[in-house]
C-alpha cells in the first residue's frame, strides 16, 4: 500500500502519524500507537499494555499483568500475588505458602506467609509460632498464633492456658480453664475448689455444699451448726425416737432439758427456793 505526502511516497504510510522523508522513514509525530522502528513497520509486543512501545527500541512502556522484561516476553512467577516488577520480575507479594523475590521458595508446611523457610509470619488455623507448631490438641477451638494459648475453652477434662493440665479426678470431668477448679464434684461427700476435702462425718449422709462445706441435709444425732461442728448439750432430754436431740441449726434442745437445767441449750442451772439444783 502506498500514499503520497508532499513529493515522497511511504510504504505502510498508515503507520505514520506525520509525514515521511525521501528514505521512506516516518518523521514528524512518529508512529501510530502499536508500531515502532523508523519505518513504523513492526508491531509492538502483544504483551505491552495497550500495545504501546518506544518507537526507537520497541521496549514496552508497561506490561500486561503476568509479564515482564523490556518486550514483556517473560512470564512472572505463578506464585506472585498480583503483577511483578517489569525490570526484574520480582513479586510485590507472594501467594500463600511461598516467599522470596520471585516467590519460588516454599514456606514450611501449615505456614501461610513467611519471610524465610524457617520463619513464618502467618500460620494456618490450628498452628502457631515462627515454625507453625500445632496447637495443643486439648484446645476446644483455635489457639493464638503468636503465643499458642488456647483462645476459648479446653476440651472436657483439661485446664490451663494451653489446656495441658488434667482436671482433678474428683471433678465430674469439667473444670474452670483458669485455675482448674471443679465446676461440680463427682460426689456430694466432698467439697472445695478441687473437690478434695471431705465433708464432716457429722453431716447427715456425709453430704455438704460444694463451695462452703456446709451440711446440706442436716446433722447426725447430737450435732448442730452449719457444718455440724458443735455437739448438742448433754443436758438435752433424749429423743423419743431415733432422732437428734437438738436443732441442727442453733442447738436448741428439742425435747426439753434434764432435771435441774433450763434455757434453749439447757446450759443454765434451774433455781428452786433460792438454791440451784
Helices and strands as residue ranges (DSSP letters): E 2-5, E 8-11, G 13-15, E 35-36, E 42-43, G 49-51, E 67-68, E 74-75, E 98-99, E 105-106, E 111-116, E 119-123, E 127-128, E 133-134, E 158-159, E 165-166, E 190-191, E 197-198, G 204-206, E 223-224, E 230-231, E 261-262, E 268-269, E 271-272, E 275-276
